[in-house]
Amino acid sequence: MQPKLLPAIQYSEIQRVGSAKVIRADVRLIAATNRDLEQEVREGRFRADFFHRLNVYPLRVPPLRERVEDIPLLAGYFCQLARRPLGLGPVWLAPETIPALKRYGWPGNVRELENVISRATLKASASASRSEPVVITVHHLGAEFEIPAEGAQGGPITSQGDAPVGVNLREATRAYQRALIRRALEQSGGNWAKAALVLGMHRSNLHHLIVRLGLK
């Protein structure tokens, strides 16, 4: 009779604090974070021994802004999720919504995309009858996804608070933000951390804002 080969099982060992008994458990631990743990260890904000226990096989999952080719598939999937609790029929994305979704910086990553699609589905369904498909347009996504009108680009707001003629409030605010960020980067010699300090914000938030404003 041919012997059967059984797969090797590697057990984890756990020992309770104050106990001499070792407990064997067949478990695998997966931990996720949006922080740079090596940097956190160097700066004393995360225990080095705990980091090295966790850091067995690290996997880097790129943020959504670095894999925009996944956005159409994810958005379509979230359309299906959003329609079910609302009792809707097909939910479609209008052709212009995909480029708008790809242009956005997505500081909240995939979870933010899901929330955006969920809100957009609710808005679009308000003007659709039960018998017809729900079509999500850029207008349903929100103001931050809309393309500024032709000629809306203008110079930054001056120190007196004057905005260029014909510029709407949203674009004037973005122009002012661009001017402040450029000035802070010039003053700090291109150092993002110093520029963020000058602007009174966290470096990661500055990065997201730079991407959203189209400065990078």
Secondary structure in CASP SS format (residue, H / E / C, confidence):
PFRMAT SS
TARGET T0000
AUTHOR 0000-0000-0000
METHOD secondary structure of the structure
MODEL  1
M C 1.00
Q C 1.00
P C 1.00
K C 1.00
L C 1.00
L C 1.00
P C 1.00
A C 1.00
I C 1.00
Q C 1.00
Y C 1.00
S E 1.00
E E 1.00
I E 1.00
Q E 1.00
R C 1.00
V C 1.00
G C 1.00
S C 1.00
A C 1.00
K C 1.00
V E 1.00
I E 1.00
R E 1.00
A E 1.00
D C 1.00
V C 1.00
R C 1.00
L C 1.00
I C 1.00
A C 1.00
A C 1.00
T C 1.00
N C 1.00
R C 1.00
D C 1.00
L H 1.00
E H 1.00
Q H 1.00
E H 1.00
V H 1.00
R H 1.00
E C 1.00
G C 1.00
R C 1.00
F C 1.00
R C 1.00
A H 1.00
D H 1.00
F H 1.00
F H 1.00
H H 1.00
R H 1.00
L H 1.00
N C 1.00
V C 1.00
Y C 1.00
P C 1.00
L C 1.00
R C 1.00
V C 1.00
P C 1.00
P C 1.00
L H 1.00
R H 1.00
E H 1.00
R C 1.00
V H 1.00
E H 1.00
D H 1.00
I H 1.00
P H 1.00
L H 1.00
L H 1.00
A H 1.00
G H 1.00
Y H 1.00
F H 1.00
C H 1.00
Q H 1.00
L H 1.00
A H 1.00
R H 1.00
R H 1.00
P H 1.00
L H 1.00
G C 1.00
L C 1.00
G C 1.00
P C 1.00
V E 1.00
W E 1.00
L E 1.00
A C 1.00
P C 1.00
E C 1.00
T H 1.00
I H 1.00
P H 1.00
A H 1.00
L H 1.00
K H 1.00
R H 1.00
Y C 1.00
G C 1.00
W C 1.00
P C 1.00
G C 1.00
N H 1.00
V H 1.00
R H 1.00
E H 1.00
L H 1.00
E H 1.00
N H 1.00
V H 1.00
I H 1.00
S H 1.00
R H 1.00
A H 1.00
T H 1.00
L H 1.00
K H 1.00
A H 1.00
S H 1.00
A C 1.00
S C 1.00
A C 1.00
S C 1.00
R C 1.00
S C 1.00
E C 1.00
P C 1.00
V E 1.00
V E 1.00
I E 1.00
T C 1.00
V H 1.00
H H 1.00
H H 1.00
L H 1.00
G C 1.00
A H 1.00
E H 1.00
F H 1.00
E C 1.00
I C 1.00
P C 1.00
A C 1.00
E C 1.00
G C 1.00
A C 1.00
Q C 1.00
G C 1.00
G C 1.00
P C 1.00
I C 1.00
T C 1.00
S C 1.00
Q C 1.00
G C 1.00
D C 1.00
A C 1.00
P C 1.00
V C 1.00
G C 1.00
V C 1.00
N C 1.00
L H 1.00
R H 1.00
E H 1.00
A H 1.00
T H 1.00
R H 1.00
A H 1.00
Y H 1.00
Q H 1.00
R H 1.00
A H 1.00
L H 1.00
I H 1.00
R H 1.00
R H 1.00
A H 1.00
L H 1.00
E H 1.00
Q H 1.00
S C 1.00
G C 1.00
G C 1.00
N C 1.00
W H 1.00
A H 1.00
K H 1.00
A H 1.00
A H 1.00
L H 1.00
V H 1.00
L H 1.00
G C 1.00
M C 1.00
H C 1.00
R H 1.00
S H 1.00
N H 1.00
L H 1.00
H H 1.00
H H 1.00
L H 1.00
I H 1.00
V H 1.00
R H 1.00
L C 1.00
G C 1.00
L C 1.00
K C 1.00
END
